Amino acid sequence: MSGPRDAVADRGAVLATLVAVVFALTFLALPRLGGGWFWETGNALGFLALAGLLFQMIPYPRSGAARRHERLGYWVLATAIAHAFWFLAGDPTLRVYLQPGAPAHMWLGLFGLLALALLCVLARMPDRMRVHRRYRVFRTLHRGLGLAALAGAGLHVLLSGFYLPSWPQAALLVLICLACSLGRRVWARLQAPPRASAGIYLATGAVAGALFVLIRNLVP
């Protein structure tokens, strides 16, 4: 028989599995093609942020889970910001991508980051109560901003073509996005709904990110 600890482990396993799956997608085509330690490290942060955002789109029971959801959201935002500023700080030539005429995938990435930041700011308590008098209004806006952030981030990854150049990779990522965003009825039926955990997110992300960087730079 499974006890409370097993239920908690199962809920945390969804987050860990999602992080692992997102990184695994990048190895389905040209798994050992890399751009160097700096490049891979920055993009590992980006894929970790995408995995965290995907998990945050999964509905969760409101009782007792809102605070964990909020804390994980801050870590996802911090990871996304680190991804963006990693390149800006380490390679000044990349700043041209913030100028007019930049590729569409760069503008979509910036759009996704801004939507994610706005989502986190407007969800903070007690500021949230000053902006949204009714929970239903907040929930609709929060959900809409989450979908906008995920759309921008997903298209940023797909249109760049760096790590998911093949159509099966793109199709799988789209399916994962749809499952996390629109599978509300399926997720709600689970006896142990997925549990947000900043510790699992960071630990799994550190392992997956390290493998992502090492395999592309050390494996011949």
C-alpha positions in Angstrom: 0.0 0.0 0.0 1.2 3.5 -0.8 1.4 6.1 2.0 1.5 9.9 2.2 5.2 9.9 1.4 4.7 7.9 -1.7 2.0 10.3 -2.8 4.3 13.3 -2.3 7.0 11.5 -4.3 4.6 10.8 -7.1 3.6 14.5 -7.3 7.2 15.6 -7.3 8.1 13.0 -10.0 5.9 14.8 -12.5 8.0 17.9 -12.3 11.3 16.0 -12.4 10.1 13.9 -15.4 9.0 17.0 -17.3 12.4 18.7 -16.8 14.1 15.5 -18.0 11.8 15.1 -21.0 12.3 18.7 -22.2 16.1 18.3 -22.1 15.8 14.8 -23.7 14.0 16.3 -26.7 17.2 18.3 -27.6 19.1 15.0 -28.1 16.8 13.5 -30.6 18.7 15.1 -33.5 22.4 16.0 -33.6 22.9 15.1 -30.0 26.6 15.9 -29.9 26.5 19.1 -31.9 27.4 22.0 -29.6 28.5 25.6 -29.7 30.9 25.6 -26.7 30.6 25.7 -22.9 29.3 29.3 -22.8 26.6 28.7 -25.4 25.4 25.4 -23.9 25.3 26.7 -20.4 23.1 29.7 -21.4 20.8 27.5 -23.4 20.6 24.9 -20.6 19.1 27.8 -18.5 16.6 28.5 -21.2 15.4 24.9 -21.4 15.1 24.7 -17.7 13.0 27.8 -17.7 10.8 26.4 -20.4 10.3 23.1 -18.4 9.4 25.1 -15.3 6.9 27.2 -17.2 5.3 24.0 -18.7 4.9 22.6 -15.3 3.3 25.8 -13.9 0.7 25.5 -16.6 -0.6 22.3 -15.1 -3.6 23.0 -12.8 -3.2 22.3 -9.1 -5.6 22.0 -6.1 -6.0 25.5 -4.6 -5.9 24.3 -1.0 -2.3 24.4 0.4 -0.6 24.5 -3.0 -0.8 28.2 -3.9 2.3 29.1 -2.0 4.5 26.4 -3.5 3.2 27.3 -7.0 4.1 31.0 -6.3 7.7 30.1 -5.1 8.3 27.9 -8.1 7.1 30.7 -10.3 9.8 33.0 -8.9 12.5 30.4 -9.6 11.2 29.9 -13.2 11.3 33.7 -13.8 14.8 33.9 -12.3 16.0 31.1 -14.6 14.5 32.8 -17.6 16.1 36.1 -16.7 19.4 34.4 -16.2 19.1 32.8 -19.6 18.6 36.1 -21.2 21.3 38.1 -19.4 23.8 35.2 -19.7 24.2 35.9 -23.3 24.0 39.7 -23.1 26.7 39.8 -20.4 29.0 37.3 -22.0 28.8 38.1 -25.7 28.2 41.8 -26.5 27.7 40.9 -30.2 24.4 39.3 -29.3 23.0 42.7 -28.3 22.2 43.3 -32.0 19.3 40.9 -31.5 17.6 43.5 -29.4 17.6 46.1 -32.2 15.0 46.6 -34.9 15.3 44.0 -37.6 16.2 41.2 -35.1 14.9 37.7 -35.9 11.4 36.9 -35.0 12.4 34.2 -32.5 14.3 36.8 -30.5 11.3 39.1 -30.2 9.1 36.2 -29.3 11.6 35.2 -26.5 11.5 38.7 -25.2 7.8 38.8 -25.3 7.6 35.5 -23.4 9.9 36.8 -20.7 8.0 40.1 -20.3 4.7 38.2 -20.1 6.2 35.8 -17.5 7.5 38.8 -15.4 4.1 40.5 -15.6 2.4 37.3 -14.6 4.5 37.0 -11.5 4.2 40.7 -10.5 0.4 40.7 -10.8 0.0 37.5 -8.8 1.8 38.7 -5.7 -0.2 39.1 -2.5 -1.5 41.4 -1.2 -0.9 43.5 -4.4 -3.1 41.0 -6.3 -6.1 42.0 -4.2 -5.6 45.7 -5.1 -5.6 44.9 -8.8 -8.2 42.2 -8.9 -11.3 42.5 -6.8 -12.6 39.1 -7.8 -10.7 35.8 -8.0 -12.3 34.8 -11.3 -10.9 37.9 -13.0 -7.5 37.2 -11.6 -7.6 33.6 -12.7 -8.6 34.5 -16.2 -5.8 37.1 -16.6 -3.3 34.8 -14.9 -4.1 32.0 -17.2 -4.0 34.2 -20.2 -0.6 35.6 -19.3 0.7 32.1 -18.7 -0.5 31.0 -22.2 1.1 34.1 -23.7 4.4 33.4 -21.9 4.4 29.8 -23.0 3.6 30.6 -26.6 6.4 33.2 -26.8 8.9 30.8 -25.2 7.9 27.8 -27.2 8.0 29.7 -30.5 11.4 31.2 -29.5 12.8 27.7 -29.2 11.1 26.2 -32.3 11.9 29.1 -34.7 15.5 29.4 -33.6 16.1 25.9 -34.8 19.2 25.4 -32.7 18.4 22.3 -30.7 15.0 21.2 -32.2 15.6 21.3 -35.9 13.6 18.3 -36.9 9.8 18.1 -37.3 9.4 15.2 -34.8 11.1 17.2 -32.1 8.9 20.2 -32.9 5.8 18.1 -32.9 6.7 16.5 -29.5 7.3 19.9 -27.9 3.9 21.2 -29.2 2.2 18.1 -27.9 3.8 18.6 -24.5 2.7 22.2 -24.4 -0.8 21.3 -25.3 -0.9 18.5 -22.7 0.3 20.8 -19.9 -1.9 23.8 -21.0 -5.1 22.2 -22.1 -5.2 18.9 -20.3 -7.0 20.3 -17.3 -9.7 17.6 -17.1 -7.1 14.8 -17.2 -4.8 16.4 -14.6 -7.8 17.0 -12.3 -8.6 13.3 -12.2 -5.3 12.3 -10.7 -5.4 11.2 -7.1 -2.1 12.9 -6.4 -2.0 16.1 -8.5 1.4 17.3 -9.6 3.2 19.1 -6.8 5.3 22.3 -7.3 8.7 22.0 -5.6 11.5 24.5 -6.0 13.9 22.0 -4.6 13.0 19.3 -7.1 13.1 21.9 -9.9 16.5 23.1 -9.0 18.0 19.7 -8.3 16.7 18.1 -11.5 17.5 21.1 -13.5 21.1 21.1 -12.2 21.6 17.4 -13.2 19.8 17.8 -16.6 21.6 21.0 -17.4 25.0 19.5 -16.5 24.4 16.5 -18.7 23.2 18.8 -21.5 26.5 20.8 -21.4 28.9 17.9 -20.8 27.5 15.6 -23.5 27.7 18.3 -26.1 31.2 19.4 -25.2 33.0 16.3 -24.0 31.5 13.3 -25.8 33.3 12.8 -29.1 
